[in-house]
Amino acid sequence: MEDLAEAVIGHALSLGAEFADLRIETISGVNILVMDGKTKTVTARIEKGCGVRSFVGGGWGFAVCNGLELSELKTAAEISVRLAKVSREKAKLSFKIESTKPIRKTIEYPCRTAPSTVAVADKLSFVLGLDKSMSAHDERIVSRSASYDDFEGDRIVANSFGTLVKTRETWTLASCSAWGKSDGIVQRGHEAVGNVGGFELMHTDAAARCGEEAAELAIRLLDSKPVPAGKFTCVLDNKMTGLLAHEAFGHACEADAILAGASVLEGMEGKAVAHEDVTLVDDPTVSETFGFFPYDWEGVKSTKHVLIQDGVLNEFMHNLETSSRMGRPPNGAARADSYASPPIVRMSNTYISPGNAKKDELIGDLKEGLLIKGGQYGYVEPAKGQFMFKCDEAYQIKDGVVGQRYRDAILTGLIQEVLKDVTGIADDFELIDPGYCGKSGQDARTTDGGPHIRVENVVVGGLT
Amino acid sequence: MTEKSELAEEVVELVARLGGRTCDVLVADARVTTAEVEKSSIKQANFLADPGIAIRVFENGSSGFVYCTSQIAAEVNKAAELAVSQARAGIPDADFKGLPEPVPLVAVDGLYDPKVAALRPEEAVDLLLLLVDEASADDRISSVNAGLTVSTGEVALANSNGLVATQKMTSFDVFAEAVARSGDLMFSGMDYASSRKLNPDSPLTVGRSAKEHAVKGLKHVKAQTGDYPVVLDPLAAGYILSTAIGGGANAENIQRKRSYLAGRLGTVVGSENLSIYDDPTLEWAIGSTSFDGEGVGPRRKAVIDKGVLKTYLYDSYTAGKDSVESTGNSSRGGAIWSYRHPPVISFANLVVQSGDASLDEMIEDCDKGVYLRVTFDSPNLATGEFSCLMMESYAIEDGDIGPAIRQSTMGISLLDMFSKIDLIGSSPRHAFGVETPALRISSAKIGGSG
């Protein structure tokens, strides 16, 4: 396969590419979805293909084929060079991809029990167990979904600088949703457990508790009220702090957004963008996390990205192109969701570093505010500088005491202001929230986290 | 018969030889060309060839689904064996009553535009540059990021009841984000257009709209928390309704008691002036199709008629469970079908029946109100409660649309929202699969930073 990769890269260069790379992948995976005690679907994927990318002057061409015959890959290379030339012909910008030291490496993600060695019946038994744990939790649970996903992929990343990185990637993910009903009110709880690794991760306590925690949340929310709208001081739990780090700041630090002139952080490197106690990090090197990867999808060794250091904007996340154009060393943030997509700048494990305060102090000091727990989703437009994220549950805080439970709160803010309004960072750090981040139609596995933090002037959306 | 339909039938026969008595097979081939602009300069062109096969087998109601990116016999065999074994591994489900029987299908007009299929990358780039020129035509625009995607798909669907159906589809999609700057102020405007037909004017329209909204947003104010009338731009209305109706009326969510619309069939769920249809026969609309993801013919149906909920959206499984006919709402995803996911329930094209109110009439009697153009939030389908970031919104003051509102939210329950629609616009557009005009809600809770 290495010879195939090098032959195709050579072919692209011979046709006029100044730089070329490719990703050859073979992928298998299983998804099991159980709804209300019955299998909805047992799905398997069998994929193999190649994405070839060529660069000429300031234009890229990218072509994909579903096959691994030399002739198919050569045709893809030819199309990619032709498209790069079409782009270059009309491009206003001209730049180069700076050469990097070639890397030759074979990587295998940690995995004790390869999912492909586990019988579907055993995987199904695990998912049915999650389903039963939800139904057994409380008779008010009226509907359940439990799912399991695994992925095993062999990927070759090769480029015309001589890099050739072979990666065997394995990850597994379980997730549960439970719907509780009481007095005509229906509420949903959700929990997920995911990590790089094999089926052994489904034997952990966290995986076993996944269903119960989803059911418990659904039941807790049954006596909640819609959250009031307005501006509040909020204490965010570990998951919500992670979602804030990801949505409020992480996306705006992706260097492709900077070069696109579509981030309010353009030109802000070295300037204060947060309270001096805030350090915000994206780190794909944290092992045993869902966002882990040792080499990125351009074959660059991944590194810890300290985006904000003590309140000052420190660096952006780069791929080969953005690092070349911005005169920075590549820092391994290029990811593609499969061979069929070109690599783009992405986050991995994003968090705010712990402080010295105690969680109880953040709440106890507060005369009036909200405690926000559990992240559902969020999104941001870095060019508008606005973001939002939605929690699972919120609680009224009055005179330092946690009271009334609320639901469906969304929190909104401005990228350039929200982290300046941080007034307390606890010491209870956790990196615990696995999920998928979407960008340009591609999904990337990520983890978010941090300690409890307190933020002023958060606009909360609610119904009352 | 086409090569693809013959292959689909062969795989159905293969599954039968392996013991799979009930199955459907999708053979799909998509060709996608994309051109991308970054900071007003052509940056990249992509080409994707994506042939593949999806095999779904049922055994006592339990379903196994396998897809493969290869059409090589050995690999298709492996996929078929896996699908059969996975179906057998599952839990029997007596609610599954069977796959659709073959019926004569009438091809829907406006699914395939040869001009889209014939568009060369160079021509796609030139069309995209027209957009860039239009979007850049203001000194305050500092960057235009945009994309143009041309897709062609051909699918063949066959099942174990003898159903065989084929169709070709095209899609022409344009997107733009224009960024405006003035001093320290920065704002972006976006728009997009999506059709099965090549529309050479859409890059200009989209570019102009993105530019105008970017510039318009440079002036902004803070909102005070309170209750205000809200006019939903078709972009916002389409996005909200795609989940509120698409997910809310999904029979799976209804049967599993996960939707706020459960138990409300035949009851009033909105104001009398609100009627919403699902129409897979709309010419050139991206959700149009001659048959659904399981081979059921296209059916236009009222989901909400004059405020009354008339039907849920069914596929064959949920229809069998409720002992009704499928409404033809099994979806294989997207304008150009995908073989990579099992079919799910989805609307084809939702259509909100237009009213006769002009935009001026909708805002002229608002002393203080909000015009919401862009949000990307989804409602809580279980409760029917909806709160969103107003990503792009404008203050309505004394009957005029004024400056943009920053960092503010809207909250309302969906049933409340439907019942408070007091004016419906007369100029519909397609937005996120929904053809809708602007809608005015008489009152919603706005959370502001002022």
Boltz contact constraints between the chains, C-beta under 6 A:
constraints:
  - contact:
      token1: [A, 38]
      token2: [B, 91]
      max_distance: 6.0
  - contact:
      token1: [A, 38]
      token2: [B, 93]
      max_distance: 6.0
  - contact:
      token1: [A, 39]
      token2: [B, 62]
      max_distance: 6.0
  - contact:
      token1: [A, 39]
      token2: [B, 90]
      max_distance: 6.0
  - contact:
      token1: [A, 39]
      token2: [B, 91]
      max_distance: 6.0
  - contact:
      token1: [A, 41]
      token2: [B, 63]
      max_distance: 6.0
  - contact:
      token1: [A, 41]
      token2: [B, 65]
      max_distance: 6.0
  - contact:
      token1: [A, 41]
      token2: [B, 342]
      max_distance: 6.0
  - contact:
      token1: [A, 42]
      token2: [B, 64]
      max_distance: 6.0
  - contact:
      token1: [A, 42]
      token2: [B, 86]
      max_distance: 6.0
  - contact:
      token1: [A, 42]
      token2: [B, 90]
      max_distance: 6.0
  - contact:
      token1: [A, 43]
      token2: [B, 65]
      max_distance: 6.0
  - contact:
      token1: [A, 44]
      token2: [B, 66]
      max_distance: 6.0
  - contact:
      token1: [A, 44]
      token2: [B, 82]
      max_distance: 6.0
  - contact:
      token1: [A, 45]
      token2: [B, 67]
      max_distance: 6.0
  - contact:
      token1: [A, 46]
      token2: [B, 68]
      max_distance: 6.0
  - contact:
      token1: [A, 46]
      token2: [B, 79]
      max_distance: 6.0
  - contact:
      token1: [A, 47]
      token2: [B, 69]
      max_distance: 6.0
  - contact:
      token1: [A, 49]
      token2: [B, 69]
      max_distance: 6.0
  - contact:
      token1: [A, 60]
      token2: [B, 44]
      max_distance: 6.0
  - contact:
      token1: [A, 61]
      token2: [B, 45]
      max_distance: 6.0
  - contact:
      token1: [A, 62]
      token2: [B, 46]
      max_distance: 6.0
  - contact:
      token1: [A, 63]
      token2: [B, 47]
      max_distance: 6.0
  - contact:
      token1: [A, 64]
      token2: [B, 48]
      max_distance: 6.0
  - contact:
      token1: [A, 65]
      token2: [B, 49]
      max_distance: 6.0
  - contact:
      token1: [A, 66]
      token2: [B, 51]
      max_distance: 6.0
  - contact:
      token1: [A, 66]
      token2: [B, 69]
      max_distance: 6.0
  - contact:
      token1: [A, 79]
      token2: [B, 47]
      max_distance: 6.0
  - contact:
      token1: [A, 83]
      token2: [B, 45]
      max_distance: 6.0
  - contact:
      token1: [A, 83]
      token2: [B, 121]
      max_distance: 6.0
  - contact:
      token1: [A, 86]
      token2: [B, 45]
      max_distance: 6.0
  - contact:
      token1: [A, 86]
      token2: [B, 121]
      max_distance: 6.0
  - contact:
      token1: [A, 86]
      token2: [B, 122]
      max_distance: 6.0
  - contact:
      token1: [A, 86]
      token2: [B, 125]
      max_distance: 6.0
  - contact:
      token1: [A, 87]
      token2: [B, 42]
      max_distance: 6.0
  - contact:
      token1: [A, 87]
      token2: [B, 44]
      max_distance: 6.0
  - contact:
      token1: [A, 87]
      token2: [B, 45]
      max_distance: 6.0
  - contact:
      token1: [A, 90]
      token2: [B, 42]
      max_distance: 6.0
  - contact:
      token1: [A, 90]
      token2: [B, 125]
      max_distance: 6.0
  - contact:
      token1: [A, 91]
      token2: [B, 41]
      max_distance: 6.0
  - contact:
      token1: [A, 91]
      token2: [B, 42]
      max_distance: 6.0
  - contact:
      token1: [A, 92]
      token2: [B, 41]
      max_distance: 6.0
  - contact:
      token1: [A, 93]
      token2: [B, 41]
      max_distance: 6.0
  - contact:
      token1: [A, 120]
      token2: [B, 86]
      max_distance: 6.0
  - contact:
      token1: [A, 120]
      token2: [B, 89]
      max_distance: 6.0
  - contact:
      token1: [A, 121]
      token2: [B, 89]
      max_distance: 6.0
  - contact:
      token1: [A, 124]
      token2: [B, 89]
      max_distance: 6.0
  - contact:
      token1: [A, 142]
      token2: [B, 257]
      max_distance: 6.0
  - contact:
      token1: [A, 143]
      token2: [B, 256]
      max_distance: 6.0
  - contact:
      token1: [A, 143]
      token2: [B, 257]
      max_distance: 6.0
  - contact:
      token1: [A, 143]
      token2: [B, 258]
      max_distance: 6.0
  - contact:
      token1: [A, 179]
      token2: [B, 258]
      max_distance: 6.0
  - contact:
      token1: [A, 179]
      token2: [B, 382]
      max_distance: 6.0
  - contact:
      token1: [A, 186]
      token2: [B, 382]
      max_distance: 6.0
  - contact:
      token1: [A, 188]
      token2: [B, 382]
      max_distance: 6.0
  - contact:
      token1: [A, 229]
      token2: [B, 225]
      max_distance: 6.0
  - contact:
      token1: [A, 229]
      token2: [B, 411]
      max_distance: 6.0
  - contact:
      token1: [A, 229]
      token2: [B, 445]
      max_distance: 6.0
  - contact:
      token1: [A, 229]
      token2: [B, 447]
      max_distance: 6.0
  - contact:
      token1: [A, 230]
      token2: [B, 225]
      max_distance: 6.0
  - contact:
      token1: [A, 230]
      token2: [B, 447]
      max_distance: 6.0
  - contact:
      token1: [A, 231]
      token2: [B, 449]
      max_distance: 6.0
  - contact:
      token1: [A, 260]
      token2: [B, 38]
      max_distance: 6.0
  - contact:
      token1: [A, 260]
      token2: [B, 39]
      max_distance: 6.0
  - contact:
      token1: [A, 260]
      token2: [B, 145]
      max_distance: 6.0
  - contact:
      token1: [A, 261]
      token2: [B, 39]
      max_distance: 6.0
  - contact:
      token1: [A, 261]
      token2: [B, 142]
      max_distance: 6.0
  - contact:
      token1: [A, 261]
      token2: [B, 143]
      max_distance: 6.0
  - contact:
      token1: [A, 261]
      token2: [B, 179]
      max_distance: 6.0
  - contact:
      token1: [A, 262]
      token2: [B, 145]
      max_distance: 6.0
  - contact:
      token1: [A, 262]
      token2: [B, 179]
      max_distance: 6.0
  - contact:
      token1: [A, 264]
      token2: [B, 186]
      max_distance: 6.0
  - contact:
      token1: [A, 379]
      token2: [B, 376]
      max_distance: 6.0
  - contact:
      token1: [A, 383]
      token2: [B, 179]
      max_distance: 6.0
  - contact:
      token1: [A, 383]
      token2: [B, 188]
      max_distance: 6.0
  - contact:
      token1: [A, 384]
      token2: [B, 187]
      max_distance: 6.0
  - contact:
      token1: [A, 384]
      token2: [B, 188]
      max_distance: 6.0
  - contact:
      token1: [A, 388]
      token2: [B, 389]
      max_distance: 6.0
  - contact:
      token1: [A, 408]
      token2: [B, 380]
      max_distance: 6.0
  - contact:
      token1: [A, 408]
      token2: [B, 385]
      max_distance: 6.0
  - contact:
      token1: [A, 408]
      token2: [B, 387]
      max_distance: 6.0
  - contact:
      token1: [A, 410]
      token2: [B, 387]
      max_distance: 6.0
  - contact:
      token1: [A, 412]
      token2: [B, 389]
      max_distance: 6.0
  - contact:
      token1: [A, 412]
      token2: [B, 407]
      max_distance: 6.0
  - contact:
      token1: [A, 412]
      token2: [B, 409]
      max_distance: 6.0
  - contact:
      token1: [A, 414]
      token2: [B, 407]
      max_distance: 6.0
  - contact:
      token1: [A, 459]
      token2: [B, 407]
      max_distance: 6.0
  - contact:
      token1: [A, 459]
      token2: [B, 447]
      max_distance: 6.0
  - contact:
      token1: [A, 459]
      token2: [B, 449]
      max_distance: 6.0
  - contact:
      token1: [A, 461]
      token2: [B, 387]
      max_distance: 6.0
  - contact:
      token1: [A, 461]
      token2: [B, 409]
      max_distance: 6.0
  - contact:
      token1: [A, 461]
      token2: [B, 411]
      max_distance: 6.0
  - contact:
      token1: [A, 461]
      token2: [B, 447]
      max_distance: 6.0
  - contact:
      token1: [A, 462]
      token2: [B, 387]
      max_distance: 6.0
  - contact:
      token1: [A, 462]
      token2: [B, 411]
      max_distance: 6.0
  - contact:
      token1: [A, 463]
      token2: [B, 385]
      max_distance: 6.0
  - contact:
      token1: [A, 463]
      token2: [B, 411]
      max_distance: 6.0
  - contact:
      token1: [A, 463]
      token2: [B, 445]
      max_distance: 6.0
